[in-house]
Amino acid sequence: MWPIKCPPDSGSDGTEEARRLGDEFWELRLLEEDEVQSCTRYLDGKRFESLIGDHRIVTDQPASEGGTGAGPTPPELLLVSLGACAGHYAAEYLRARSLPGAGLHVYVAAEKGEHPARLTSFRIEVDVPGLEEKHRQGVLRAVKACLIHNTLTKAPAIAVEVSGASQELSLTGCTSLAALH
């Protein structure tokens, strides 16, 4: 079980209120070990704030698309997630065999498609200097076992619901504390 934290929807970025209220600012919920959740809220313009675990991520659009470039775009985060996951699995393969991980780099690229707008294909390049061929194949197998890789290659079910402001969100842990303060 792990906690999920979500801020109240105060209409601001919440930073000052978080400092003022301290730990009371956050609502903690315990989730099942096989469940992952995040909470995302609109800030302003093209910016959104997402919380997952103890981490806060601000996404935005580039200035050329009406944003301020204050953070990565959601598609960029998807590439980062895939690259970090692939890198983790590659590093674990190397660590389990006492092979050096120094110089390990993961590069991810994606092509955009239209109708509907989406990323149509991904390319992952894992660079491990000085690795023997047998271990290259092992790293390849490890990276293909990555959770994010598997999620993208085996289409998950995605349920979308729209609720009114007066209704409690059905996602555990994404309930606002604003009414309590």
PyMOL commands that set and color helices and strands:
alter all, ss='L'
color gray80, all
select helices_A, chain A and resi 15-25+63-65+74-96+133-144+147-153+178-180
alter helices_A, ss='H'
color red, helices_A
select strands_A, chain A and resi 3-6+27-30+39-44+47-52+55-59+105-113+118-127
alter strands_A, ss='S'
color yellow, strands_A
deselect
rebuild
show_as cartoon
